[in-house]
Amino acid sequence: MKFKTGIYLGSNIDESSYEYMLSKKNIVLFASKVFPERVHSKYKGKLNYFDENLDQIYSESFDYELIDSVISDYNLSLLWNRFHFRFRKKFRTEISRYEFQLSIIHSSIHFIKKHNLENIYFAYEPHNLLTYIFKKVCIYLGINSVTMRVSPFVSRLFAYDDLKKTIIENKNKDAFALEKFIKSREFNSANHDEMSRVSINFPLNISLYHNLRYHKYLFKSSTPRDQIFKSDFIIFFLHYQPESTTLPDGGVFVSQFEALKVLSKLCESLNFKLVVRDHPATVRFFNKNWRSKYFVDKIKNIGKNVVFDDYRKSNVEILKKCKAVATITGTVINEGLVNGIPVITFGDHPFHGWRGKSIVQFKGSFDRLISSFKIALQLKKDEIIKETKNYLSFASKKSFGGDFLGIEKDSQISILWFNRHKAFKDYINSIDNEN
């Protein structure tokens, strides 16, 4: 039996991508039936579901070292949050959820062996429970797994070797307007209009009530900027949650509170303030499981040096005055580095392959964090910018996808997904060319 390649296209993939992948030999398009993706109806019959028969017993899946490795992943319990509440209601108890997860592992092992999969390619990082587990099983079995991952550029993706934990080089050098991209991130060329109000466009339901209650309390808890600017400070940009940038990319720091505790201690040792700024998307995609008055109070109670900034105000003004930017994996890394500001990160950020001193990656050692951050603080603005430009040049050549058309244009949904389709196709093409 020939070895085959499994391909996960997921949601928001255009018809041409399905046509293109189906034209390849020995390809298995796979998906989850329990957690269905947005797929054109004419292609649903072409998909192979790795979780189609979860109640069946598969003797070849009795690999309990593998099962122990996957089932102990702390992200699994959090990924239940991505299911609709009606589905969660079916699995209320801890044991029912545990057994459901076991059935996914067994079914995944069976599917991989049944189709004799040698390679697995993901169009993006899986962040629903079922596909996340499937990928973990693939990696444990030593299957060649490659995932398209975000890069510093909205229009481009890295092809990431999950086993070797390295970027796969794009040998086909695409044109990319790097200087134009860098200029777009510089403070003197960006749009710095302040948000004067917050618009909540939800139907009149309980979610709207929690949203209004949270934001009223958040803004009331904010510290005026003239007071913030009296001290040296690090600014931490909260992520909207739940999203893949913290789950799974944040690792332990999917709880942003953990990162804030570390930063508060760092700021205390340097006599800095820690300024916390929420994500504007929270108002549009509010989730009371991740934001509440308790969430605000919990952050405020970390220490006297922790304050909130009003996110309706310009982020550029506060970035210009900060000593450093901190985030789990956010795109604010770009704004900081391009403008000569050091950055502290906690998760698996988009700057894969970075080797400089301007990004301080927290890896568990507080003493190392302090020493690395003190080195970063000594860097001159020009040194940080030079280091950043060198990396961005490297990243633009290594990544796959489209050219830079402008911040707003690249962020339009149709263009965003077109470039992501292109990135995945370009990577698949590069494999074909090698063979």
C-alpha positions as semicolon CSV with decimal commas, in nm:
position;residue;x (nm);y (nm);z (nm)
1;M;0,000;0,000;0,000
2;K;0,139;0,340;-0,100
3;F;0,211;0,605;0,158
4;K;-0,026;0,899;0,138
5;T;-0,029;1,266;0,233
6;G;-0,304;1,406;0,454
7;I;-0,409;1,767;0,394
8;Y;-0,615;1,983;0,628
9;L;-0,767;2,284;0,451
10;G;-1,011;2,384;0,726
11;S;-1,250;2,678;0,695
12;N;-1,255;2,976;0,461
13;I;-1,068;2,800;0,183
14;D;-1,182;2,882;-0,169
15;E;-1,303;2,628;-0,424
16;S;-0,984;2,649;-0,628
17;S;-0,784;2,516;-0,331
18;Y;-1,001;2,205;-0,315
19;E;-0,979;2,155;-0,691
20;Y;-0,603;2,200;-0,676
21;M;-0,548;1,955;-0,389
22;L;-0,781;1,695;-0,537
23;S;-0,580;1,702;-0,860
24;K;-0,277;1,568;-0,670
25;K;-0,197;1,198;-0,641
26;N;-0,211;1,006;-0,313
27;I;-0,380;1,293;-0,130
28;V;-0,626;1,246;0,157
29;L;-0,829;1,557;0,241
30;F;-0,930;1,518;0,604
31;A;-1,152;1,708;0,845
32;S;-1,355;1,673;1,164
33;K;-1,718;1,567;1,141
34;V;-1,794;1,658;1,502
35;F;-1,654;2,009;1,459
36;P;-1,758;2,086;1,098
37;E;-1,572;2,343;0,889
38;R;-1,722;2,588;0,641
39;V;-1,681;2,384;0,323
40;H;-1,860;2,423;-0,011
41;S;-2,131;2,155;-0,031
42;K;-1,991;1,999;-0,349
43;Y;-1,664;1,913;-0,171
44;K;-1,808;1,766;0,149
45;G;-1,824;1,425;-0,014
46;K;-1,451;1,446;-0,089
47;L;-1,354;1,483;0,277
48;N;-1,237;1,197;0,497
49;Y;-1,340;1,232;0,862
50;F;-1,093;1,114;1,123
51;D;-1,365;1,126;1,393
52;E;-1,650;0,962;1,202
53;N;-1,690;0,655;1,425
54;L;-1,587;0,759;1,774
55;D;-1,769;0,472;1,946
56;Q;-1,587;0,195;1,758
57;I;-1,309;-0,008;1,920
58;Y;-0,984;-0,022;1,724
59;S;-0,731;-0,277;1,850
60;E;-0,446;-0,106;1,662
61;S;-0,504;0,211;1,867
62;F;-0,406;0,055;2,202
63;D;-0,091;0,266;2,229
64;Y;-0,112;0,387;2,587
65;E;0,218;0,573;2,593
66;L;0,087;0,785;2,306
67;I;-0,251;0,823;2,476
68;D;-0,088;0,930;2,802
69;S;0,122;1,189;2,620
70;V;-0,174;1,346;2,437
71;I;-0,439;1,325;2,710
72;S;-0,214;1,508;2,958
73;D;-0,196;1,821;2,738
74;Y;-0,329;2,110;2,951
75;N;-0,483;2,282;2,646
76;L;-0,748;2,013;2,601
77;S;-0,977;2,133;2,879
78;L;-0,956;2,493;2,756
79;L;-1,036;2,398;2,396
80;W;-1,384;2,290;2,506
81;N;-1,460;2,661;2,513
82;R;-1,467;2,658;2,131
83;F;-1,771;2,429;2,125
84;H;-2,122;2,569;2,126
85;F;-2,275;2,563;2,476
86;R;-2,531;2,300;2,363
87;F;-2,248;2,062;2,274
88;R;-2,071;2,132;2,605
89;K;-2,397;2,063;2,782
90;K;-2,394;1,706;2,642
91;F;-2,057;1,650;2,811
92;R;-2,105;1,827;3,143
93;T;-1,898;1,603;3,365
94;E;-1,520;1,580;3,371
95;I;-1,525;1,205;3,309
96;S;-1,755;1,235;3,004
97;R;-1,519;1,493;2,852
98;Y;-1,216;1,281;2,936
99;E;-1,369;0,975;2,767
100;F;-1,468;1,182;2,463
101;Q;-1,106;1,296;2,428
102;L;-0,987;0,936;2,455
103;S;-1,222;0,835;2,174
104;I;-1,075;1,109;1,951
105;I;-0,723;0,978;2,015
106;H;-0,823;0,619;1,934
107;S;-1,006;0,728;1,619
108;S;-0,711;0,942;1,506
109;I;-0,464;0,653;1,542
110;H;-0,697;0,427;1,343
111;F;-0,744;0,688;1,067
112;I;-0,370;0,749;1,028
113;K;-0,293;0,377;1,001
114;K;-0,591;0,302;0,777
115;H;-0,482;0,565;0,521
116;N;-0,110;0,488;0,563
117;L;-0,030;0,856;0,612
118;E;0,335;0,954;0,583
119;N;0,295;1,333;0,561
120;I;0,042;1,572;0,714
121;Y;0,008;1,934;0,600
122;F;-0,207;2,188;0,784
123;A;-0,322;2,509;0,610
124;Y;-0,317;2,677;0,953
125;E;-0,263;2,590;1,317
126;P;-0,547;2,363;1,439
127;H;-0,728;2,527;1,730
128;N;-1,041;2,321;1,779
129;L;-1,025;2,028;2,020
130;L;-1,058;1,746;1,766
131;T;-0,808;1,861;1,504
132;Y;-0,569;1,973;1,778
133;I;-0,571;1,619;1,919
134;F;-0,532;1,471;1,570
135;K;-0,220;1,679;1,512
136;K;-0,074;1,580;1,851
137;V;-0,122;1,212;1,759
138;C;0,051;1,265;1,422
139;I;0,352;1,429;1,586
140;Y;0,382;1,155;1,849
141;L;0,377;0,890;1,573
142;G;0,666;1,067;1,400
143;I;0,467;1,157;1,089
144;N;0,619;1,439;0,886
145;S;0,394;1,727;0,996
146;V;0,409;2,077;0,847
147;T;0,187;2,366;0,957
148;M;0,144;2,703;0,787
149;R;0,205;2,954;1,064
150;V;0,172;3,329;1,090
151;S;0,473;3,544;1,008
152;P;0,535;3,914;1,082
153;F;0,349;3,986;0,756
154;V;-0,030;3,953;0,728
155;S;0,005;3,849;0,363
156;R;0,261;3,572;0,420
157;L;0,296;3,250;0,618
158;F;0,584;3,034;0,732
159;A;0,588;2,662;0,654
160;Y;0,688;2,516;0,989
161;D;0,828;2,166;1,036
162;D;0,655;2,047;1,355
163;L;0,901;1,763;1,421
164;K;1,224;1,954;1,360
165;K;1,076;2,279;1,497
166;T;1,227;2,480;1,214
167;I;1,111;2,700;0,927
168;I;1,111;2,537;0,584
169;E;1,277;2,768;0,335
170;N;1,084;2,908;0,041
171;K;1,332;2,851;-0,241
172;N;1,110;3,036;-0,486
173;K;1,193;3,398;-0,404
174;D;0,875;3,606;-0,428
175;A;0,871;3,982;-0,470
176;F;0,785;4,158;-0,145
177;A;0,766;4,534;-0,080
178;L;0,968;4,517;0,241
179;E;1,053;4,888;0,265
180;K;0,688;4,977;0,210
181;F;0,590;4,732;0,486
182;I;0,843;4,879;0,731
183;K;0,729;5,235;0,651
184;S;0,369;5,136;0,722
185;R;0,468;5,033;1,074
186;E;0,664;5,349;1,154
187;F;0,491;5,594;1,385
188;N;0,532;5,890;1,151
189;S;0,345;5,720;0,867
190;A;0,064;5,540;1,048
191;N;-0,289;5,657;1,117
192;H;-0,292;5,774;1,479
193;D;-0,656;5,878;1,520
194;E;-0,793;5,810;1,866
195;M;-1,104;5,604;1,918
196;S;-1,355;5,849;2,059
197;R;-1,622;5,593;2,143
198;V;-1,691;5,222;2,162
199;S;-1,965;5,073;1,945
200;I;-2,123;4,750;2,067
201;N;-2,333;4,596;1,790
202;F;-2,482;4,298;1,969
203;P;-2,850;4,195;1,986
204;L;-3,028;4,270;2,312
205;N;-2,936;3,961;2,509
206;I;-2,739;3,858;2,815
207;S;-2,409;3,878;2,624
208;L;-2,470;4,248;2,562
209;Y;-2,537;4,300;2,933
210;H;-2,206;4,139;3,033
211;N;-2,023;4,329;2,759
212;L;-2,155;4,671;2,869
213;R;-2,093;4,589;3,234
214;Y;-1,734;4,484;3,166
215;H;-1,645;4,785;2,952
216;K;-1,804;5,035;3,189
217;Y;-1,595;4,891;3,472
218;L;-1,279;4,866;3,258
219;F;-1,290;5,233;3,153
220;K;-1,371;5,340;3,509
221;S;-1,062;5,146;3,624
222;S;-0,831;5,316;3,372
223;T;-0,560;5,555;3,488
224;P;-0,530;5,900;3,321
225;R;-0,235;5,919;3,085
226;D;-0,077;6,222;3,248
227;Q;-0,036;6,007;3,561
228;I;0,095;5,709;3,363
229;F;0,356;5,925;3,191
230;K;0,508;6,041;3,521
231;S;0,685;5,704;3,555
232;D;0,889;5,470;3,338
233;F;0,667;5,184;3,228
234;I;0,628;4,865;3,025
235;I;0,301;4,833;2,836
236;F;0,132;4,495;2,799
237;F;-0,119;4,449;2,518
238;L;-0,385;4,194;2,612
239;H;-0,506;3,950;2,347
240;Y;-0,869;3,908;2,253
241;Q;-0,969;3,560;2,371
242;P;-1,032;3,287;2,279
243;E;-0,814;3,285;1,966
244;S;-0,523;3,077;1,838
245;T;-0,263;3,343;1,928
246;T;-0,300;3,241;2,293
247;L;-0,467;2,901;2,258
248;P;-0,256;2,707;2,166
249;D;0,025;2,954;2,078
250;G;0,046;3,103;2,427
251;G;0,131;2,775;2,598
252;V;0,103;2,820;2,975
253;F;0,042;3,190;2,913
254;V;-0,299;3,127;2,761
255;S;-0,374;3,270;3,105
256;Q;-0,243;3,620;3,042
257;F;-0,263;3,678;3,416
258;E;0,047;3,458;3,452
259;A;0,247;3,682;3,218
260;L;0,128;3,991;3,408
261;K;0,253;3,845;3,738
262;V;0,598;3,796;3,585
263;L;0,599;4,146;3,435
264;S;0,481;4,306;3,758
265;K;0,774;4,150;3,942
266;L;1,012;4,268;3,667
267;C;0,872;4,623;3,682
268;E;0,893;4,626;4,061
269;S;1,264;4,536;4,046
270;L;1,326;4,827;3,805
271;N;1,089;5,077;3,972
272;F;0,870;5,078;3,658
273;K;0,494;5,075;3,624
274;L;0,315;4,800;3,431
275;V;0,046;4,943;3,203
276;V;-0,220;4,700;3,078
277;R;-0,421;4,776;2,763
278;D;-0,713;4,560;2,649
279;H;-0,771;4,457;2,289
280;P;-1,029;4,664;2,094
281;A;-1,174;4,344;1,940
282;T;-1,303;4,247;2,286
283;V;-1,593;4,486;2,240
284;R;-1,708;4,318;1,916
285;F;-1,640;3,955;2,006
286;F;-1,709;3,958;2,377
287;N;-1,683;3,636;2,574
288;K;-1,777;3,651;2,942
289;N;-1,570;3,340;3,015
290;W;-1,256;3,543;2,940
291;R;-1,356;3,898;3,045
292;S;-1,541;4,016;3,356
293;K;-1,516;4,264;3,645
294;Y;-1,333;3,989;3,831
295;F;-1,074;3,975;3,550
296;V;-1,007;4,350;3,590
297;D;-0,988;4,330;3,970
298;K;-0,758;4,029;3,956
299;I;-0,512;4,224;3,740
300;K;-0,533;4,538;3,955
301;N;-0,463;4,332;4,265
302;I;-0,134;4,196;4,128
303;G;0,045;4,501;4,264
304;K;0,034;4,876;4,316
305;N;0,252;4,923;4,009
306;V;-0,013;4,776;3,774
307;V;-0,254;5,017;3,601
308;F;-0,497;5,006;3,308
309;D;-0,479;5,227;3,000
310;D;-0,797;5,335;2,821
311;Y;-0,775;5,152;2,487
312;R;-0,998;5,413;2,322
313;K;-0,696;5,641;2,323
314;S;-0,413;5,633;2,068
315;N;-0,179;5,337;2,102
316;V;0,095;5,535;1,926
317;E;0,118;5,801;2,196
318;I;0,168;5,543;2,470
319;L;0,407;5,333;2,260
320;K;0,629;5,635;2,203
321;K;0,668;5,687;2,577
322;C;0,708;5,327;2,699
323;K;1,037;5,160;2,787
324;A;0,926;4,831;2,633
325;V;0,630;4,650;2,480
326;A;0,509;4,317;2,620
327;T;0,272;4,065;2,462
328;I;0,209;3,692;2,444
329;T;0,241;3,665;2,064
330;G;0,076;3,983;1,932
331;T;0,138;4,188;1,619
332;V;0,239;4,483;1,837
333;I;0,584;4,319;1,822
334;N;0,611;4,476;1,475
335;E;0,518;4,825;1,592
336;G;0,763;4,806;1,879
337;L;1,067;4,676;1,693
338;V;1,026;4,884;1,376
339;N;1,026;5,195;1,596
340;G;1,325;5,094;1,806
341;I;1,140;4,969;2,115
342;P;1,244;4,640;2,283
343;V;0,979;4,369;2,320
344;I;0,908;4,100;2,580
345;T;0,717;3,792;2,459
346;F;0,576;3,487;2,636
347;G;0,434;3,257;2,368
348;D;0,518;3,110;2,030
349;H;0,535;3,446;1,853
350;P;0,539;3,507;1,473
351;F;0,909;3,603;1,459
352;H;1,025;3,244;1,403
353;G;1,400;3,216;1,369
354;W;1,473;3,545;1,548
355;R;1,829;3,560;1,683
356;G;1,859;3,920;1,807
357;K;1,862;4,087;2,149
358;S;1,563;4,320;2,096
359;I;1,305;4,047;2,163
360;V;1,330;3,907;2,514
361;Q;1,152;3,571;2,519
362;F;1,051;3,460;2,868
363;K;1,133;3,091;2,903
364;G;1,070;3,036;3,272
365;S;1,380;3,183;3,437
366;F;1,312;3,517;3,606
367;D;1,684;3,589;3,658
368;R;1,748;3,535;3,288
369;L;1,454;3,763;3,205
370;I;1,601;4,046;3,412
371;S;1,950;4,011;3,267
372;S;1,825;3,985;2,906
373;F;1,588;4,278;2,952
374;K;1,862;4,499;3,096
375;I;2,072;4,425;2,787
376;A;1,774;4,513;2,563
377;L;1,725;4,842;2,749
378;Q;2,085;4,938;2,672
379;L;2,036;4,895;2,298
380;K;2,015;5,215;2,099
381;K;1,706;5,277;1,890
382;D;1,906;5,246;1,566
383;E;2,049;4,911;1,677
384;I;1,701;4,769;1,736
385;I;1,576;4,898;1,401
386;K;1,877;4,753;1,217
387;E;1,832;4,416;1,389
388;T;1,462;4,423;1,298
389;K;1,517;4,510;0,932
390;N;1,769;4,228;0,898
391;Y;1,520;3,980;1,041
392;L;1,228;4,106;0,831
393;S;1,441;4,070;0,517
394;F;1,514;3,710;0,620
395;A;1,146;3,642;0,699
396;S;1,017;3,787;0,372
397;K;1,242;3,549;0,177
398;K;1,165;3,242;0,387
399;S;0,787;3,282;0,398
400;F;0,519;3,196;0,141
401;G;0,230;3,409;0,017
402;G;0,155;3,746;-0,140
403;D;0,316;4,087;-0,169
404;F;0,247;4,372;0,073
405;L;-0,038;4,591;-0,054
406;G;-0,093;4,805;0,256
407;I;-0,210;4,746;0,615
408;E;-0,580;4,801;0,552
409;K;-0,589;4,623;0,216
410;D;-0,400;4,314;0,339
411;S;-0,638;4,292;0,637
412;Q;-0,950;4,273;0,420
413;I;-1,098;3,927;0,461
414;S;-1,102;3,841;0,090
415;I;-0,738;3,945;0,037
416;L;-0,627;3,789;0,365
417;W;-0,766;3,449;0,272
418;F;-0,649;3,474;-0,088
419;N;-0,292;3,521;0,037
420;R;-0,327;3,233;0,283
421;H;-0,454;3,004;0,008
422;K;-0,163;3,117;-0,208
423;A;0,089;3,052;0,070
424;F;-0,034;2,695;0,118
425;K;-0,045;2,624;-0,255
426;D;0,303;2,768;-0,300
427;Y;0,435;2,539;-0,028
428;I;0,268;2,230;-0,182
429;N;0,410;2,333;-0,521
430;S;0,758;2,358;-0,373
431;I;0,733;1,996;-0,255
432;D;0,619;1,882;-0,601
433;N;0,911;2,066;-0,761
434;E;1,158;1,893;-0,529
435;N;1,013;1,554;-0,617
